[in-house]
Structures are given as C-alpha cells and as structure tokens.
Amino acid sequence: MIDRKSTALAGMDPPLPGPRTSLIPAIAGSSLDLINKFFEWFGDLGIFSWRVVGAAVTPPFEFRELYRQLDEIGSMSLPLVALAGAATGVVLSLEARYSLTRFGAKSLLPAAIVFSVIHETGPIITGLVVSGRVGAGIGAELASMKVTEQIDAIEASAVSPYRLLAAPRILACILMLPLLTLAGDACGLLMGWVTQALTEPLSFHQFINQGFNGADFNDFLPPTLKTAVFGLIIGLIACFQGMRTRGGAAGVGRAATSSVVLSSLFVILADVVLVKLILIFFP
Amino acid sequence: MHTIDQVPMQTAMEPGEAAKDGSVPAIAVEDVHKSFGSQKVLNRISLTVSRGETLAVLGRSGTGKSVLLRLIIGLEKADSGSVRIHGQDIAGFGLDRLGEIRMKMGFLFQNAALYDSLTVEQNVAFPLRHHRKTMSKSERGDRVMQLLAEVSMEGHREKMPSDISGGMQKRVGLARALALEPDILLLDEPTAGLDPISSGEIDDLVLKLQAEHHMASIVVTHDLHSAKTIADRLALLNEGDVVIEGSFEELQRSDIEFVREFLGHS
C-alpha cells in the first residue's frame, strides 16, 4: 500500500484514488472470469478423463509402464506411508488414553485405536501422504515432459500419451492406494499397541482381540477400498495438471504445486461424501 | 499474397483413395487460419510439397512457422482451411486415423524432444517398439543400429540424452523420426543453437537422407544458408501469410521490400 502521508512529506504528489465507479465492474468482470475458468477446468478434466478411459480400455495395453508405475507409486511410497501410519498410531494412542481415562472408559482404548485407524485416520492419512508424494511427482514429471515437447513427440510418433502416460499412472494409483492403506493401518495399529504397552503391560494378542471385538468386514473393507477413489482422484488430477502445463520451468513448478493442492483438496471432499455413503450402505 | 508458384487446387478425396504416386501432393495446406485467443498466427496460408521435394519455410520469430508444422502433423487444429496429407483432409480425423497418418511422418522437434528417461538406443527404438510389434528384439536392435549409423551416432547408443551435445541430440531425433520409414519429414529449426560446423553436418545429413529416402520435407528455419543448401523451394512468412514462394534465386530477384530486408539481414 502506498503511504500517502510519507509521499507528501517527501515532496511528491500523493497518488489520487481511482474513480470508485470502476471498482464494481472490475470485480464483476474478474468474478465472471473466475467462474468461467472454474467451469472450463471441469470441462477440460471431463474431456481428459474420457480420453484416458478410452485409451485404458482398448488395446494395446501398456503393461510394462503399469508395472513400472506400480513400483514407483507403491513400493516407493511405502516407507513414507508406514512412517505416517506409525506416527498416527502413537498420537492416537496417547490422545485416546488421556481422553478415555478422563471419562472412565480406559478399557475401550484398544477398540478406540483400532476403529479410528481402520475407519478414518489410516485411509485419509494415506490419501494425503500419497497425494503429496505421488501427486507432486506425477505432476512435475508430466509437466516437464510437456514443456520439453516430449509429450508432443509421443503424439507425433502416433502413440497416445493418454494410453502410455496417463492410464498406467492412474491405474497404479487406484490399485496401490488400498494396499498402502493396509500397510499404513498395520503400522498405526502396531505403534498404537507399542505406545499402549509401554505405559501398561498388554500383549499384542490381547490388544488385537479387544480392538477387533465386535468389528466385522463392514468396518474394515469399505473404508479401505474407498482409498481406490482417492487413488483415482490423485492420479487423474496429477496427470491432468501435468499434461496441460504451459510456460517452462515456472509452469512445471505450478503444475507440481497445483497437483498436490487440488488432489489433497478433492481427497478430503471425496472422503466426506464416501464416509456418508459408507454409513448409508454399510450400516 | 505475392507467390511465384501458384498453389494448385486440390480435389476432395476419400481417405482410402490417397495417392502416393506424385499425382497428389504429399502435403497440401489450403487457406489455413490459426489463432490463439486474440492473437492471429496464421492467416489464410497455402502451401504444397510433393514427394521428393524439400520446402524451407523462413520468417521472423513468432510468424507461425512452427505452428504450421504442428498443424500438418495434427498437434494443433486449424480454425479454418484444410491440411491434406496424401490427399486426405486430416481435420475431422480422430486419434486413431490421425495415428495412421502420423506413422507416415517423421518430426524433428526444435530441441529434439528426446525422452529423457530413455537411452539414445531406446529413444530410436520407441516408434518401432510401439508400431512394429512383429519385429523380433534382434531385428529391432539391428534396425536401431542401422538408423544410428545413418546419423553417425552408433557409438553413443548407451548414453542418456542429457549426456550428449545439442547437435548429437538432433541427430538422434532425426534417427527417431526416420524409424518408421516415413514419406514425409518435418524439421523444426534443425540447425538452431548449433555451431556452424554442426549446422553444416546436419545440413549434409538432411541432404543425404533426402537423396536416400526421397521424402517430402518441410524445414522450418531462420538459417538462410541452411535453407539455401537443403531446400528446393523457399517460402517466406510474414504476419501469418506467405509473402513469397520460390527458389532462392527467385527470392533474391524479388522487389518486395520485406523480402529484400529479410535477405539483407540474413
């Protein structure tokens, strides 16, 4: 902001405020522009998705690239997901112990940890960790290929970049997210037990028995499988943002950032919807 | 537009009737317009190139030369007008039909656009791996070695694109463009950013490949010397339109101010 007083003291004429009437059309114009861009983004995403589906369901299938992406997205994300899951288990155990002891329900501690981890914290933490690591990776890689014309070169070689680049990455995300969630859940439960056992002796067998007492597949399967939707969102948005990049190194940076921000945002929004749907269909 | 060679009008052909015998130009661009937003890039441009002929497209930066190549290979769509490859208008083609057309074309990008995660050998093998499925691994290896030998890069096949010079990258890009034995070759600034010796080597290579493969070629360049060396005809673009088209001598004889100015500064 320009300081009118200081500029006047410095012997300069203070800048005059612009006409107030021009402010409203300017705001209206930029709002309209923003709305247009919003709908344009969704329209482009729809066209992109349609092309990816078309490429994914018709031969030839890029199994080699899919295998490479399964390794890149699955194996390479495992340590990070395991660490995040373990940390979540520790925090849950500490917090739940404090709260449940306060309300005289300490015996429910294993169940509270197990249900929290498998129902919500495990899937959402895995989704967010993968959207950070994989979303940024895919977004930056494809954006870099786009600005250096490598994607154009693939098209010019009569190979569909939707088939070669996007479909294997999205499919790998869909397949690996539930598996990574299982790993994250396992680490969370293990560290939840360790934290619990350090304060009060409790065997792992007892912890699991008490934790899963009353739990059935509906408690376990739908929340784990919902992460396949997170995988779809992460893969789709990261590929889309990467492959539509323009503008050199700055564009690559923007694509990586927007991939992470948008995929994290949509993962959280999808979680809200999916939790409600799971509660309706798997009461 | 001042043209020395009049562009012949093409009759519409059904896709299956595409002729390659020389009666139909390999490339025919007719009355093409292309804009990006409010910026008009190409303005009713028309050009033809026959089999065995090389056309150099010259012009100042930002006059739409590279856009013209991207339109021909279908990476961009024209706002109006037609782009015909062997008589087939590619405007309404879906990705599959466009893919068939693209297999008949080789494209050398301005910065070679080699796949940076693949070795030199894998880059050249890329089109073969995707479109010559019946080729055995050893046959593919032999073909790659043959292509690399054509561009004198057989000693660098294990290297990554980042480990070779810009001139070498263009050679590898050229080898990749030739992998499917195209009958159309599109070169985007093949000598840009190269020293005079490397530029000369690329020019010699293009001439040698032209003599051997007898392709229809369009070379987009700023380099008048290179254009004069490798092209049969030259087309000079200004503000999205062809100002003049003809041999280098015909351009030299032109009294159009822009042509004289362009040749004078080159």
HADDOCK unambig.tbl for C-alpha pairs under 7 A between the chains (distance, minus, plus):
assign (segid A and resid 148 and name CA) (segid B and resid 113 and name CA) 6.03 0.50 0.50
assign (segid A and resid 149 and name CA) (segid B and resid 113 and name CA) 5.44 0.50 0.50
assign (segid A and resid 150 and name CA) (segid B and resid 113 and name CA) 5.00 0.50 0.50
assign (segid A and resid 150 and name CA) (segid B and resid 114 and name CA) 6.45 0.50 0.50
assign (segid A and resid 150 and name CA) (segid B and resid 115 and name CA) 5.99 0.50 0.50
assign (segid A and resid 153 and name CA) (segid B and resid 113 and name CA) 6.42 0.50 0.50
assign (segid A and resid 156 and name CA) (segid B and resid 73 and name CA) 6.79 0.50 0.50
assign (segid A and resid 156 and name CA) (segid B and resid 102 and name CA) 6.12 0.50 0.50
assign (segid A and resid 156 and name CA) (segid B and resid 107 and name CA) 6.77 0.50 0.50
assign (segid A and resid 157 and name CA) (segid B and resid 102 and name CA) 6.52 0.50 0.50
assign (segid A and resid 157 and name CA) (segid B and resid 103 and name CA) 6.53 0.50 0.50
assign (segid A and resid 157 and name CA) (segid B and resid 127 and name CA) 5.99 0.50 0.50
assign (segid A and resid 158 and name CA) (segid B and resid 99 and name CA) 4.40 0.50 0.50
assign (segid A and resid 158 and name CA) (segid B and resid 102 and name CA) 5.44 0.50 0.50
assign (segid A and resid 158 and name CA) (segid B and resid 103 and name CA) 5.89 0.50 0.50
